[in-house]
């Protein structure tokens, strides 16, 4: 960690990493509040997406700043890459399973892009 | 052969970075052997009839797309978070609809659908050869997607900026 001369003073690095961690935690809480507040399964999936993407990304970035130029940072990066590859697959599988078992999207407007007409689903 | 080389390079690089042993001959040899073995199995698992969909050019265009995607993810995250905390001024208007898919290979269709799902506010529910069923948190998010910017970016990743290709049913690009 001390092999390279620090690009920033340590304090600045710590502050930046702290800001990222706090931002990530805030987004995580926002995702949880959204899951509780949104009306149905599909909209809740969107709120959970916040926790999956930017929240996890900011927390991991904050941890990377703490780890510095080490293998730990590389491994944190791997975690982020795998998370961003797999979480949409999980979301898609959930949404698809819900659709196939006829979970009705509440108050969702149905738009048919091919004809351009709009009609209400409920 | 391209697939084998790429797979081997990625696997061995991954092994090196995870293990952190750079100077132990036995361990390096074992890592090398297992990477080669898995790359060989992976190459045999490729079905010869199927079009692969990847190319070296795509790999070079990938970083540009990833940057674009991260920006899109940040923007849509901010939008969803505002709708979580301020439901009175920023109400959600859920929308379900189908959008055309203009990518040719199944790999790029997957990238497109995964990108839709990865950006909060839109989820790809069902993907067919010609279109994708999308559930969006707001009418705006759906309209953004229907505007086709993401579709164009993925197509650009697929074939490059040089030759623009019209979508199969002519509806892809507005």
Interface residues (C-beta under 8 A of the other chain):
Chain A: X27 X30 X31 X33 X34 X37 X38 X39 X40 X42 X43 X45 X46 X47 X49 X50 X52 X53 X54 X71 X74 X75 X78 X84 X85 X87 X88 X89 X91 X92 X95 X96 X99 X105 X106 X107 X108 X109 X110 X111 X112 X113 X114 X121
Chain B: X14 X17 X18 X20 X73 X74 X77 X80 X81 X83 X84 X85 X87 X92 X93 X94 X95 X96 X97 X98 X99 X100 X113 X114 X115 X117 X118 X119 X120 X121 X122 X123 X124 X125 X126 X131 X133 X135 X137 X139 X142 X146 X171
